[in-house]
Amino acid sequence: MPVWAERLRRAITVEPVMFLYMTATFIFSLTCQQFIISRVCKELYEEDICGHLQSNKEHNEIQKQASYILLLFTAVMSFVSIPPAMLLGSWSDRAGRKFGMILPSVASIAAGAVLIVIAEVENINIYWTVAASILIGLSGGYVSMILSCFSYLADDTESSNRTLRMAIVESMIFIGGTVGFLLSGFLVQYFSFTPTFGVFCSCHVLSMLYVLLLLRNPESSVEGRGILSGDEATRSVWSYARLTCRAVFRKRPGQDRQKLHFLLLCTFLNNVIVVGEQAILLLFLTYPPRQFNSQLYGVFNATRMLLLGFFLMGLFPLLMRYIGEMTLAKVGSILRMVSFLLLAFSTNTWMVFLFAVVGAPVGVTQTVVRSLSSRIVEPDEQGAMFSFSASVETSCILVGAVLFNGLYPLTLVTFPGMCFVVMAVFAFIIFIFIQWISEIPPSHPVLVTQD
């Protein structure tokens, strides 16, 4: 291999995996919501009514039923995802990270095939989409990919530059979201659901090929891990669960355990917000007076994701030279709160896009939380810690979906933006936790950049 190619291979590791997976995920998220809304309408009313949803009095009933189906879809995926998410991290500390990147893509391809069948066969009940959520959940889905990629990065980086490297990988979530939303809006608007689900599957195929053919094993982990013996490979699932819990709850120097628990609470609240936002944003923006169509919604989300990714990749490394990471995390939390209040009271298109501009720095908070968490635990606990964190994120899928998919129909007539006011309150609570963490004395000089 040429020298330049080897250097490129060392510099670029899990970024393409995260980009492809998140592109597919955001295609799936938007398309699935639109697909469920469309099929619910066709099951309830005549097809000519479904062509003019925004001008019909039945719009409220369609949104309510679609919201509950999305709640079931998300809740099932969350429940099924918990066991693999709990076990995969501690297992990967001994067996390697690649399997955790491949498994979610295999399951997603199978789920995509199920959705293609449902889209092509008109008489299949829309509740069969739950089968796709079960398939994704069995692999751990999004959280398995997150824990595998960030554990890999923790293995492959020094603590001094880990925050910046994690910011780049975190930015792939938003850049992938930009591409995913643009593709989804375009494909659904001008083609149909079947080609869109086909592109979703293609992204996962490319991700699998990259992991299998191009992704190297991190040097820092190869010596310590090696190949598992037969006994280690077949170790009881309960022993892996114990290792995962031990990484989070065992005693640590100073107040590191307390600090880790606060960081996990930040992760929990952050992901409750993310899940709730994904669950109701399309419903909220298509509801009068905003009345977004699928193309405008795709453009809005692409713009928002691009701003989030640009801030993490471009401005965040620059700001880190002059401002401490904890200060930036707190600023991100406050701006997130303000942006949700803007969205809650928005009445037109420019106010919705202003929400995206004000919220551009919000990705910084979770990036800093991940970096600080990885610096607290030992090198052979990275996978276990990220596994527990991923399990927390999985539970957020259930909590966020139940809370916001349940609250949205109840407040739809009186104040549709109430869910975003609740999200703003959660963002302020994250700010309080970050402030507490910054005031806890570090037990190691590199643990927290004090401001």
C-alpha positions in Angstrom: 0.0 0.0 0.0 1.4 3.5 -0.9 2.6 5.6 2.0 -0.1 8.3 1.4 -2.8 5.7 1.4 -1.5 4.1 4.6 -1.5 7.6 6.3 -5.0 8.2 5.1 -6.1 4.9 6.4 -4.7 5.8 9.8 -6.2 9.3 9.9 -9.7 8.2 8.7 -11.1 5.3 10.8 -14.7 5.0 11.9 -15.9 8.3 10.3 -17.2 6.7 7.0 -18.9 4.0 9.0 -20.8 6.6 11.1 -21.5 8.7 8.0 -23.0 5.8 6.1 -25.0 4.5 9.0 -26.4 7.8 10.0 -27.3 8.7 6.4 -29.3 5.4 6.3 -30.8 6.1 9.7 -32.1 9.5 8.8 -33.5 8.2 5.5 -35.2 5.5 7.5 -36.5 7.9 10.1 -38.2 10.4 7.8 -39.4 7.9 5.3 -40.9 5.6 7.9 -42.9 8.5 9.4 -44.2 9.6 6.1 -44.9 6.0 5.1 -46.9 5.4 8.3 -48.9 8.6 7.9 -49.7 7.8 4.3 -50.8 4.3 5.0 -52.9 5.3 8.0 -54.7 7.8 5.8 -55.4 5.2 3.2 -56.7 2.8 5.8 -59.0 5.4 7.3 -60.2 7.4 4.3 -60.4 7.5 0.6 -57.2 8.1 -1.4 -58.4 11.4 -2.9 -58.7 12.8 0.7 -55.1 11.6 1.4 -53.8 13.8 -1.5 -55.0 16.9 0.4 -54.2 16.2 4.0 -53.4 19.7 5.0 -56.8 21.1 3.9 -58.9 18.4 5.4 -60.7 18.2 8.8 -59.7 14.6 9.2 -56.0 15.7 9.6 -56.1 15.5 13.4 -57.4 11.9 13.5 -54.7 10.8 11.0 -51.9 12.5 13.1 -53.2 11.0 16.3 -53.3 7.4 15.0 -49.9 7.8 13.2 -48.4 9.1 16.4 -49.5 6.1 18.4 -48.2 3.7 15.7 -44.9 5.4 15.7 -44.9 5.1 19.5 -45.4 1.3 19.3 -42.7 1.1 16.6 -40.2 2.9 18.7 -41.1 1.3 22.0 -40.7 -2.3 20.6 -37.4 -1.4 19.0 -36.2 0.1 22.3 -37.3 -2.9 24.4 -35.7 -5.4 22.1 -32.4 -3.4 21.8 -31.6 -3.4 25.6 -30.1 -6.9 26.0 -27.7 -6.7 23.0 -26.7 -3.1 23.9 -25.9 -4.2 27.5 -23.7 -7.2 26.4 -21.9 -6.0 23.2 -19.6 -3.4 24.8 -17.9 -5.6 27.5 -17.7 -8.4 24.9 -16.1 -6.1 22.4 -13.4 -5.1 25.0 -12.1 -8.7 24.5 -13.2 -9.6 21.0 -12.8 -6.4 19.0 -15.0 -3.6 17.8 -15.8 -4.6 14.2 -18.6 -7.1 14.9 -20.6 -4.3 16.6 -20.4 -2.2 13.5 -21.5 -5.0 11.1 -24.4 -6.5 13.1 -26.6 -3.4 13.0 -26.2 -3.1 9.2 -27.1 -6.7 8.6 -30.3 -6.3 10.7 -31.2 -3.0 9.0 -30.9 -4.6 5.6 -33.4 -7.3 6.7 -35.7 -4.6 8.1 -35.5 -2.6 4.8 -36.6 -5.7 2.9 -39.6 -6.1 5.2 -40.6 -2.4 4.6 -40.2 -2.8 0.8 -42.6 -5.8 1.0 -45.2 -3.7 3.0 -44.9 -0.8 0.6 -45.4 -3.0 -2.5 -48.3 -5.1 -1.1 -51.3 -2.8 -0.4 -53.3 -5.1 1.7 -50.7 -5.6 4.4 -51.6 -3.9 7.7 -49.4 -1.0 8.6 -48.8 -2.6 12.0 -46.5 -5.1 10.3 -43.9 -2.3 10.3 -43.3 -3.4 13.9 -41.6 -6.5 12.5 -38.9 -4.2 11.0 -38.4 -2.5 14.4 -37.9 -5.9 16.0 -35.2 -6.8 13.5 -33.3 -3.6 14.1 -33.7 -3.9 17.8 -32.2 -7.4 17.9 -28.9 -6.0 16.7 -28.9 -3.1 19.2 -29.4 -0.8 16.3 -28.2 2.8 16.6 -26.8 2.4 20.1 -24.7 -0.6 19.1 -23.1 1.4 16.3 -22.5 4.3 18.6 -20.9 2.3 21.3 -18.7 0.4 18.8 -17.5 3.5 17.0 -16.7 5.5 20.1 -15.1 2.6 21.8 -12.9 2.1 18.8 -12.0 5.8 18.9 -11.2 5.6 22.6 -8.8 2.7 21.8 -7.2 4.5 18.9 -6.6 8.0 20.4 -4.7 9.7 23.2 -6.7 11.4 25.9 -5.2 14.8 24.9 -6.9 14.9 21.5 -9.9 12.6 22.1 -12.5 15.4 22.4 -11.6 16.8 19.0 -11.6 13.3 17.3 -14.9 12.5 18.9 -16.3 15.8 17.7 -15.4 14.9 14.1 -17.1 11.5 14.5 -20.1 13.2 16.2 -20.2 15.6 13.2 -20.7 12.6 10.9 -24.1 12.1 12.6 -25.2 15.5 11.4 -23.5 15.4 8.0 -25.0 12.0 7.5 -28.3 13.5 8.6 -28.0 16.3 6.0 -27.5 13.8 3.2 -30.1 11.4 4.6 -32.8 14.1 4.8 -32.1 15.5 1.4 -32.2 12.1 -0.2 -35.3 11.0 1.6 -37.2 14.2 0.8 -36.2 14.0 -2.9 -36.9 10.2 -3.3 -40.2 10.3 -1.6 -41.3 13.4 -3.4 -40.3 12.3 -6.9 -40.3 8.5 -6.8 -41.9 6.3 -4.1 -41.2 4.6 -0.8 -39.8 1.5 -2.3 -36.7 3.1 -4.0 -36.1 5.1 -0.8 -36.0 1.9 1.3 -33.7 0.5 -1.4 -31.2 3.4 -0.9 -31.4 2.8 2.9 -30.3 -0.8 2.4 -27.5 0.2 -0.1 -26.0 2.5 2.6 -25.7 -0.4 5.0 -24.1 -2.6 2.3 -21.4 0.0 1.7 -20.9 0.4 5.5 -20.4 -3.4 5.9 -17.9 -3.5 3.0 -15.9 -0.6 4.5 -15.6 -2.3 7.9 -14.7 -5.7 6.4 -12.2 -4.5 3.8 -10.7 -1.2 4.9 -11.1 -0.6 8.6 -7.9 -1.6 10.6 -7.9 -2.8 14.1 -6.8 -0.1 16.6 -3.1 -0.5 17.5 -3.7 0.2 21.2 -6.1 -2.7 21.5 -4.5 -5.4 19.4 -1.8 -6.4 21.9 -4.1 -6.5 24.9 -6.9 -8.3 23.3 -5.6 -10.8 20.9 -7.9 -13.7 20.0 -10.5 -14.9 22.6 -10.1 -18.5 23.9 -13.1 -20.8 23.7 -14.0 -20.2 27.3 -13.9 -16.4 27.0 -15.8 -16.4 23.7 -18.7 -18.5 25.3 -18.7 -16.7 28.6 -22.1 -16.4 30.2 -24.1 -13.4 29.1 -24.6 -12.6 32.8 -20.9 -12.2 33.2 -20.7 -9.7 30.4 -23.6 -7.8 32.0 -21.8 -7.8 35.3 -18.7 -6.4 33.6 -20.7 -3.6 32.1 -22.3 -2.6 35.4 -19.0 -2.9 37.2 -17.4 -0.4 34.8 -20.0 2.2 35.8 -20.6 1.5 39.5 -17.2 0.5 41.0 -15.3 2.8 43.2 -12.9 5.2 41.5 -10.3 7.8 42.7 -11.7 11.0 44.1 -15.2 11.8 42.9 -14.9 10.2 39.5 -17.7 7.7 40.1 -20.1 10.6 40.9 -18.9 12.5 37.9 -19.5 9.5 35.6 -23.0 9.2 37.0 -23.8 12.8 36.3 -22.4 12.4 32.8 -24.7 9.4 32.3 -27.7 11.5 33.4 -26.7 14.1 30.8 -26.7 11.4 28.2 -30.1 10.2 29.3 -31.7 13.6 29.1 -29.9 14.5 25.9 -31.3 11.4 24.2 -34.8 11.7 25.5 -34.8 15.1 23.8 -33.3 13.7 20.6 -35.9 10.8 20.4 -38.8 13.0 21.3 -37.8 15.5 18.6 -37.5 12.9 15.9 -40.8 11.4 17.0 -42.9 14.5 16.7 -41.1 17.1 14.5 -42.6 15.9 11.2 -46.1 15.9 12.8 -45.5 19.4 14.3 -44.2 21.0 11.1 -46.9 19.6 8.8 -49.6 20.8 11.1 -51.1 24.3 10.4 -50.0 27.1 10.4 -46.5 25.8 9.3 -47.7 23.2 6.9 -44.4 21.9 5.6 -44.5 19.4 2.7 -42.0 16.5 2.5 -39.6 18.4 0.3 -39.5 21.5 2.5 -39.1 19.3 5.6 -36.2 17.5 4.0 -34.5 20.8 3.1 -35.1 22.1 6.6 -33.6 19.0 8.3 -30.7 19.0 5.8 -29.9 22.6 6.6 -30.1 22.0 10.3 -27.9 18.9 10.2 -25.4 20.7 8.0 -25.2 23.6 10.5 -24.7 21.1 13.4 -22.0 19.2 11.5 -20.2 22.4 10.3 -20.0 23.7 13.9 -18.5 20.5 15.2 -16.0 20.1 12.4 -15.1 23.7 11.8 -15.9 26.1 14.6 -15.6 23.8 17.6 -11.8 22.9 17.1 -11.1 26.6 16.6 -13.1 27.6 19.8 -11.3 24.9 21.8 -8.0 26.9 21.4 -9.5 29.8 23.4 -12.4 28.5 25.4 -12.6 25.5 27.8 -14.6 22.5 26.7 -16.9 22.7 29.7 -17.8 26.3 28.9 -18.6 25.3 25.4 -20.8 22.4 26.6 -22.7 24.8 28.9 -23.2 27.3 26.1 -24.5 24.5 23.9 -27.1 23.5 26.5 -28.4 27.1 26.9 -28.7 27.7 23.2 -30.5 24.4 22.9 -33.1 25.6 25.4 -33.5 28.9 23.6 -33.9 27.1 20.2 -36.7 24.8 21.5 -38.6 27.8 22.9 -38.3 29.5 19.4 -39.7 26.3 17.7 -42.5 25.9 20.2 -43.9 29.3 19.4 -43.1 29.3 15.7 -45.9 30.2 13.2 -44.1 30.4 9.9 -41.1 29.1 7.9 -38.5 31.6 8.8 -39.0 31.0 12.6 -38.5 27.3 12.1 -35.2 27.9 10.2 -34.2 30.4 13.0 -34.5 27.4 15.4 -31.9 25.6 13.3 -29.5 28.5 13.3 -29.7 29.2 17.0 -29.3 25.4 17.8 -26.2 24.9 15.6 -23.8 24.5 18.7 -26.0 21.9 20.5 -23.9 18.9 19.4 -20.9 20.2 21.5 -22.5 19.1 24.8 -22.8 15.4 24.0 -19.4 15.4 22.4 -17.8 16.7 25.6 -19.9 14.3 27.7 -18.6 11.3 25.7 -15.0 12.4 25.9 -15.1 13.0 29.6 -16.8 9.6 30.2 -14.1 7.8 28.2 -11.3 9.5 30.2 -12.7 8.4 33.5 -12.7 4.7 32.9 -9.8 2.4 32.3 -8.7 1.3 28.7 -10.1 -2.2 29.1 -13.5 -0.7 30.3 -14.1 1.5 27.3 -16.5 -0.9 25.6 -18.3 -1.7 28.8 -18.8 2.0 29.7 -20.0 2.9 26.2 -22.2 -0.2 26.4 -23.9 1.0 29.6 -24.2 4.5 28.0 -25.7 3.0 24.9 -28.2 1.0 27.1 -29.2 4.3 28.7 -29.7 5.7 25.2 -31.8 2.7 24.3 -34.0 3.3 27.3 -34.4 6.9 26.1 -36.0 5.6 22.9 -38.7 4.1 25.0 -39.0 7.0 27.5 -38.8 9.7 24.9 -41.3 8.0 22.6 -43.8 7.3 25.3 -43.5 10.9 26.8 -43.7 12.9 23.6 -45.8 10.7 21.3 -48.2 10.5 24.2 -48.1 14.2 25.1 -48.3 15.6 21.5 -51.9 14.3 20.7 -53.1 15.6 24.1 -51.8 19.1 23.4 -52.4 19.2 19.7 -55.5 21.3 19.8 -54.6 23.7 22.6 -50.8 24.2 22.2 -49.0 22.0 19.7 -45.6 23.3 20.8 -45.9 22.1 24.4 -43.6 19.2 23.8 -40.8 21.5 22.8 -41.2 23.6 25.9 -40.7 20.3 27.9 -37.5 19.7 25.8 -36.3 23.2 26.7 -36.7 22.4 30.4 -34.7 19.2 29.9 -31.9 21.2 28.2 -31.7 23.5 31.2 -31.4 20.6 33.5 -28.5 19.3 31.4 -26.9 22.8 31.8 -27.2 22.4 35.6 -25.6 19.0 35.6 -22.7 20.2 33.4 -22.2 23.1 35.9 -22.0 20.6 38.8 -19.6 18.4 36.9 -17.3 21.4 36.2 -17.2 22.2 39.9 -16.1 18.7 41.0 -12.3 18.6 41.5 -10.6 16.5 38.9 -8.6 13.5 40.2 -6.4 13.5 37.1 -5.1 16.7 35.4 -6.5 15.7 32.0 -9.9 14.8 33.2 -11.8 18.1 32.9 -10.7 21.4 31.4 -11.7 23.8 34.1 -12.8 27.3 33.0 
